[in-house]
Amino acid sequence: MKTSKLVKFLAFIGALTIIGVIVFAIYKFMKPDYLDEYDDNDYDDDDFDEEDFEIDTDFVEEN
């Protein structure tokens, strides 16, 4: 009983698919999650002082 070229080709594609899924699963498991390091409090605007952004008008000449 000979196996056809189509069966060999499909078996090869199936093997590549299985290897790809395994590699992807290992990558997802081993990849660090950088969102855990992100701190929402780093960008709070609670410490915003309007005094820091006041325009100094001492140098403007009045007519």
C-alpha positions in Angstrom: 0.0 0.0 0.0 1.6 3.3 -1.2 0.8 6.5 0.5 0.0 9.3 -2.0 1.9 12.5 -2.2 -1.2 14.4 -0.9 -1.3 12.3 2.3 2.5 13.0 2.9 2.0 16.7 2.2 -1.0 16.9 4.6 0.9 15.0 7.3 3.9 17.4 6.9 1.6 20.5 7.1 -0.1 18.9 10.2 3.3 18.3 11.9 4.3 21.9 11.2 1.1 23.2 12.6 1.5 21.2 15.8 5.1 22.4 16.2 4.0 26.0 15.6 1.2 25.7 18.2 3.7 24.2 20.8 6.2 27.0 20.1 3.6 29.7 20.4 2.3 28.2 23.7 5.8 28.2 25.2 6.3 31.8 24.0 3.1 33.0 25.6 3.9 31.2 28.8 7.5 32.5 29.0 6.9 36.1 27.8 7.0 38.6 30.7 3.8 40.7 31.1 5.0 44.3 31.0 1.6 45.6 31.9 2.2 44.4 35.5 5.1 46.9 35.7 2.9 49.8 34.6 1.6 51.8 37.5 -1.5 53.9 37.0 -0.3 56.3 39.7 2.7 57.3 37.7 0.6 59.7 35.6 -1.8 61.1 38.1 -2.7 64.8 37.6 -3.6 65.2 41.3 -0.3 66.9 42.0 -0.9 69.4 39.2 -0.2 73.0 40.4 -1.7 75.8 38.3 0.9 78.1 39.8 3.5 76.3 37.8 1.9 77.4 34.6 1.0 81.0 35.4 2.3 83.4 32.7 4.8 85.9 33.9 3.7 89.2 32.5 6.5 91.4 34.1 8.4 91.6 30.8 5.4 92.8 28.8 5.3 96.6 28.1 2.0 98.2 28.7 1.0 101.0 26.2 
